[in-house]
Structures are given as C-alpha cells and as structure tokens.
Amino acid sequence: MRRVDLAADGTAPGDTARTGFPSVDRWLGGGIRRGDLVVLAGDVGSGKSALALAMAMRMAQDGTRAAFLTTEMTVERVMERAVAIEGRVRLDDLRQGALDDVARASVGGAAVRIRDAMPIVEQAPADLGALGTRLRDLGREGIVVFLDSLQGLGALPALGLDEEEAATVRFLKRQAVEHEVAIVLTTQLRRRADAPADHRPELADFGAKDAIRHHADVVTALYREEMYHPGGGVEGGTEFLVLKNRNGTTGYVDLYFYKQWLRFEDMLDPDR
C-alpha cells in the first residue's frame, strides 16, 4: 500500500527506473522494473542501439545508475555516439574532426554535461557464465543493464540459431528474476515470409522459437516508415511499438529520430 500511495503522489516505485522518454514511461507503467526482461527490436538501421544508449544516458543524468554492455562496438565508439547524441553533431564530423566553432563548442559542452553522469560502458562478457556473474554484481548495486545485442551473445554455437537465441533469452530472464536486475536487450527482427506489407513489426517477427514472446516481460520495436516507403512518411518519424506488456497495455508512442545525430526525442514531450 505504501507503493500504491507513492505512485498516486507521482513518485516512481523504488523498483522502477524512468527511461527519460515520458511518453514511453507512461506506456510502461512508469518505466522499467527490476526483475523484468525488456526487449527492444528493430530492423538494421532503425536506431535501436541509439535508443538504448539514449535511455541509459538519460537514466544516468536523472540519477539512476545504468550500464550499457555492448557486443557490437568498442567502448570508444559507444562514447563517440554518446557525445554525438548529447552534442547534436554528426557522428562522421566528430570522427573526422570536421567541426566548426559552433559544433566544437557544442561537443565541449556535451562532454562536460555527461562527464559525471554517464552510464557504465563495457564490452559484454563473451560467454553466458561470465555474463551471469556480471549481471549479479550489477543487480546488487541496483543498476539497470542495457545489452546490445542478442545476436552478439553467441555463446552456444553447437545449437542452431533459433535454439541458441531462445536459450539466451531464457537465461537472461532467469538472471533478471534471480538477481532482481532490469535488463533491456536489443535484437534484430527476423522477418517471416508472410510479413505485412507495411513492415510494422509483430511478435511473430522475433524468431528465437517464440522465446521472446513467452519469456520477455515487455516487447517493443521501432518502425520508421521512411525505411520501407521513401517519401511516403515523415522523415525521422518513428513509432515505438509496445507489442507485449505484462505491466500494462499495448500501443505505440511517437518519437522523432535525428539520424544525423543518432538522437531520439519524444514527440509529445519534446527534448529537455
């Protein structure tokens, strides 16, 4: 009842971390909960890794401890992306040092802002045993863990791809419950032959022998119409689809993606 009263007063429950995107948090019952496995999916180039990193950064800036464990990039490249997101500069310009005075000042200001409010950024352990140990340690400290991505956690090569991914998903759900840690896992969609013509993701597009559908607490996906129908949608317009939600209802949120900056913003609650 104390939890109920706190929520009624607008205080997030102690086991819930806000994502930093208010519209997303409203659909997720206030945010991401300890013990939950949340899946964020999208086609290649949809921005799922950028959104996961943005959520981790916003959590850190709001005082919630977060960790971004990557299987796809070096730590240095993750940090480049973080500076580009926060500084609103093109990643290519940042890498090549092709910044004018205004952009250089923006990058400097971004570095100062995130210096003491960044999530932990690490390479994800190469095998599930080591990953489980790391998740246990992070869970003890109350840290929300972002794992990018499922396809990089290839720890059971003797199995077929679907079996391997299914086993990994089941393992991560057990870790979330056992260590009371919130896990956000990114994954690529596995389009089926009879996918709808508009390409909006459905639960049947996740592969992994339906393990994501059955074991994840929240399943979300990104849909950017411009990727499939150039000129047919708003450039940058993104639907954040909530396809499964044990904590509430399903639906979608409108986000905007500044592709040149790898930056997402909430359409109903514009950037802070």
C-alpha positions as CSV (number, residue, x, y, z in Angstrom):
1,M,0.0,0.0,0.0
2,R,2.9,2.3,0.6
3,R,4.0,1.7,-3.0
4,V,0.4,2.4,-4.2
5,D,0.3,5.7,-2.3
6,L,3.7,6.8,-3.5
7,A,2.6,6.1,-7.1
8,A,-0.5,8.1,-6.5
9,D,1.6,11.1,-5.4
10,G,3.6,10.9,-8.6
11,T,6.7,9.2,-7.1
12,A,8.1,6.3,-9.2
13,P,8.2,3.0,-7.3
14,G,11.6,2.1,-5.9
15,D,12.0,-0.8,-8.3
16,T,11.2,1.3,-11.4
17,A,13.6,3.4,-13.5
18,R,12.3,6.1,-15.8
19,T,13.6,5.8,-19.4
20,G,13.9,9.6,-19.8
21,F,11.2,9.5,-22.5
22,P,7.9,10.5,-20.7
23,S,5.6,9.0,-23.3
24,V,7.4,5.7,-23.2
25,D,7.3,5.7,-19.4
26,R,3.5,6.2,-19.4
27,W,3.0,3.1,-21.5
28,L,5.4,1.1,-19.4
29,G,3.7,1.8,-16.1
30,G,6.3,4.4,-15.0
31,G,9.4,2.9,-16.6
32,I,11.5,-0.3,-16.5
33,R,11.2,-2.5,-13.4
34,R,13.7,-4.6,-11.6
35,G,13.3,-8.3,-12.4
36,D,12.0,-7.6,-15.9
37,L,13.4,-8.5,-19.3
38,V,12.6,-5.8,-21.8
39,V,13.3,-6.4,-25.5
40,L,13.8,-3.6,-27.9
41,A,13.8,-4.7,-31.6
42,G,14.2,-3.2,-35.0
43,D,15.5,-3.8,-38.5
44,V,19.1,-2.9,-39.3
45,G,19.5,0.8,-39.3
46,S,16.3,1.5,-37.4
47,G,18.2,3.1,-34.4
48,K,17.6,0.5,-31.7
49,S,21.2,0.7,-30.4
50,A,21.0,4.5,-30.4
51,L,17.7,4.5,-28.5
52,A,19.0,2.0,-25.9
53,L,22.1,4.2,-25.4
54,A,19.9,7.3,-25.2
55,M,17.8,5.7,-22.5
56,A,20.8,4.6,-20.5
57,M,22.3,8.2,-20.7
58,R,19.0,9.8,-19.7
59,M,18.7,7.5,-16.7
60,A,22.2,8.3,-15.6
61,Q,21.5,12.0,-15.9
62,D,18.4,11.6,-13.8
63,G,20.4,9.9,-11.1
64,T,19.5,6.2,-11.9
65,R,22.6,4.0,-12.3
66,A,22.7,2.3,-15.7
67,A,25.1,0.1,-17.6
68,F,25.4,-0.2,-21.4
69,L,27.1,-3.6,-22.3
70,T,27.9,-3.8,-26.0
71,T,28.7,-6.8,-28.2
72,E,28.8,-4.8,-31.4
73,M,31.1,-1.8,-30.7
74,T,34.2,-0.8,-28.8
75,V,33.8,1.3,-25.7
76,E,35.4,4.2,-27.6
77,R,32.8,4.1,-30.3
78,V,30.0,4.0,-27.8
79,M,31.4,7.1,-26.2
80,E,31.6,8.8,-29.7
81,R,27.9,8.1,-30.1
82,A,27.1,9.4,-26.7
83,V,28.9,12.7,-27.4
84,A,27.1,13.0,-30.8
85,I,23.7,12.4,-29.2
86,E,24.3,14.9,-26.4
87,G,26.1,17.5,-28.5
88,R,23.8,17.2,-31.5
89,V,26.6,16.8,-34.0
90,R,27.1,14.5,-36.9
91,L,29.0,11.3,-36.0
92,D,31.1,11.5,-39.2
93,D,32.1,15.1,-38.4
94,L,33.0,14.1,-34.9
95,R,35.2,11.2,-36.0
96,Q,37.0,13.2,-38.7
97,G,37.4,16.3,-36.5
98,A,35.4,18.3,-39.1
99,L,33.7,20.6,-36.6
100,D,33.2,24.3,-36.9
101,D,33.5,26.6,-33.9
102,V,29.8,26.2,-33.0
103,A,29.9,22.4,-33.3
104,R,33.1,22.3,-31.3
105,A,31.6,24.4,-28.5
106,S,28.5,22.1,-28.5
107,V,30.7,19.0,-28.2
108,G,32.7,20.5,-25.4
109,G,29.5,21.4,-23.5
110,A,28.2,17.9,-24.1
111,A,31.4,16.3,-22.7
112,V,31.2,18.4,-19.6
113,R,27.5,17.6,-19.0
114,I,27.9,13.8,-19.4
115,R,31.3,13.5,-17.7
116,D,29.9,12.8,-14.3
117,A,26.5,11.4,-15.4
118,M,27.3,8.6,-17.8
119,P,26.2,5.0,-17.6
120,I,28.8,2.4,-17.2
121,V,30.0,1.4,-20.7
122,E,31.7,-2.0,-21.1
123,Q,32.2,-4.9,-23.5
124,A,29.7,-7.6,-22.7
125,P,31.4,-10.8,-21.5
126,A,31.9,-13.3,-24.2
127,D,30.2,-16.3,-22.5
128,L,26.9,-16.6,-20.6
129,G,28.6,-17.7,-17.4
130,A,30.7,-14.6,-17.2
131,L,27.7,-12.5,-18.2
132,G,25.6,-14.0,-15.4
133,T,28.3,-13.1,-12.9
134,R,28.4,-9.5,-14.2
135,L,24.6,-9.2,-14.1
136,R,24.6,-10.5,-10.5
137,D,27.1,-7.8,-9.5
138,L,25.2,-5.1,-11.3
139,G,21.9,-6.2,-9.8
140,R,23.3,-6.0,-6.3
141,E,24.1,-2.3,-7.0
142,G,20.6,-1.6,-8.4
143,I,22.0,-0.9,-11.9
144,V,19.7,-1.1,-15.0
145,V,21.5,-3.1,-17.7
146,F,21.2,-2.5,-21.4
147,L,22.6,-5.4,-23.5
148,D,23.3,-4.6,-27.2
149,S,22.6,-7.1,-28.7
150,L,21.1,-10.6,-28.6
151,Q,22.9,-11.5,-31.9
152,G,26.2,-10.8,-30.3
153,L,25.7,-13.2,-27.4
154,G,26.6,-16.2,-29.4
155,A,27.6,-18.4,-26.6
156,L,26.1,-21.8,-27.7
157,P,27.5,-22.4,-31.2
158,A,26.5,-26.1,-31.1
159,L,22.9,-25.2,-31.3
160,G,21.0,-23.8,-34.3
161,L,20.5,-20.0,-34.5
162,D,16.9,-20.1,-33.2
163,E,17.7,-22.6,-30.4
164,E,20.8,-20.5,-29.4
165,E,18.8,-17.3,-29.2
166,A,15.9,-19.0,-27.3
167,A,18.3,-20.4,-24.8
168,T,20.0,-17.0,-24.3
169,V,16.6,-15.3,-23.8
170,R,15.5,-17.8,-21.2
171,F,18.9,-17.4,-19.5
172,L,18.5,-13.6,-19.3
173,K,15.0,-13.8,-17.9
174,R,16.2,-16.1,-15.2
175,Q,19.1,-13.7,-14.4
176,A,16.7,-10.7,-14.2
177,V,14.5,-12.5,-11.7
178,E,17.3,-14.2,-9.7
179,H,19.4,-11.0,-9.3
180,E,16.5,-8.5,-9.3
181,V,18.1,-6.6,-12.2
182,A,16.3,-4.8,-15.0
183,I,17.6,-5.9,-18.4
184,V,17.0,-4.2,-21.7
185,L,18.0,-6.4,-24.6
186,T,18.2,-5.2,-28.2
187,T,17.7,-7.6,-31.1
188,Q,17.3,-7.6,-34.8
189,L,13.9,-8.6,-36.3
190,R,13.7,-11.9,-38.1
191,R,11.1,-11.1,-40.9
192,R,8.9,-14.0,-41.9
193,A,7.8,-14.6,-45.5
194,D,4.2,-13.6,-44.8
195,A,5.1,-10.3,-43.0
196,P,2.6,-7.5,-43.5
197,A,3.2,-5.2,-46.5
198,D,3.6,-2.1,-44.3
199,H,6.5,-3.8,-42.4
200,R,5.3,-2.9,-39.0
201,P,6.9,-5.4,-36.6
202,E,4.8,-8.1,-35.0
203,L,5.6,-10.7,-32.3
204,A,5.9,-13.3,-35.0
205,D,8.9,-11.4,-36.4
206,F,11.2,-12.1,-33.4
207,G,12.4,-15.7,-34.1
208,A,14.1,-17.4,-31.2
209,K,11.5,-20.1,-31.3
210,D,9.0,-17.7,-29.7
211,A,11.1,-17.4,-26.5
212,I,10.9,-13.6,-26.7
213,R,7.1,-13.7,-26.9
214,H,6.8,-16.1,-24.0
215,H,9.6,-15.0,-21.6
216,A,10.1,-11.3,-22.0
217,D,8.0,-9.1,-19.8
218,V,7.9,-6.2,-22.3
219,V,8.5,-6.5,-26.0
220,T,9.0,-3.3,-28.0
221,A,10.0,-2.5,-31.5
222,L,10.9,0.5,-33.7
223,Y,9.1,1.3,-37.0
224,R,10.3,4.1,-39.3
225,E,8.1,4.3,-42.4
226,E,10.7,6.1,-44.4
227,M,12.9,3.0,-44.3
228,Y,10.4,1.0,-46.3
229,H,8.4,3.6,-48.3
230,P,10.8,6.5,-49.1
231,G,8.9,9.8,-49.4
232,G,5.8,8.1,-48.0
233,G,6.2,9.2,-44.4
234,V,7.6,11.9,-42.2
235,E,11.3,11.9,-42.3
236,G,12.5,10.9,-38.9
237,G,9.0,9.9,-37.7
238,T,9.3,6.8,-35.6
239,E,6.7,4.6,-33.9
240,F,7.9,3.0,-30.7
241,L,5.6,0.0,-30.6
242,V,4.7,-1.8,-27.3
243,L,3.8,-5.3,-28.6
244,K,3.7,-7.1,-25.2
245,N,3.4,-5.6,-21.8
246,R,2.9,-7.6,-18.6
247,N,2.8,-4.3,-16.7
248,G,0.1,-2.6,-18.7
249,T,-1.4,-2.2,-22.1
250,T,0.0,-2.3,-25.7
251,G,0.1,0.5,-28.2
252,Y,2.6,2.9,-29.6
253,V,4.5,6.2,-28.9
254,D,5.6,8.8,-31.5
255,L,9.3,9.5,-31.4
256,Y,11.4,11.6,-33.7
257,F,14.8,10.3,-34.9
258,Y,17.5,12.8,-35.9
259,K,19.5,10.3,-38.0
260,Q,22.5,12.6,-38.5
261,W,22.9,12.9,-34.7
262,L,21.6,9.4,-33.8
263,R,19.3,11.2,-31.4
264,F,15.7,10.4,-30.5
265,E,13.2,12.8,-29.0
266,D,9.7,12.4,-27.5
267,M,7.2,14.0,-29.8
268,L,4.6,14.7,-27.1
269,D,7.2,15.7,-24.5
270,P,10.0,17.4,-26.6
271,D,13.5,17.3,-25.5
272,R,14.6,18.7,-22.2
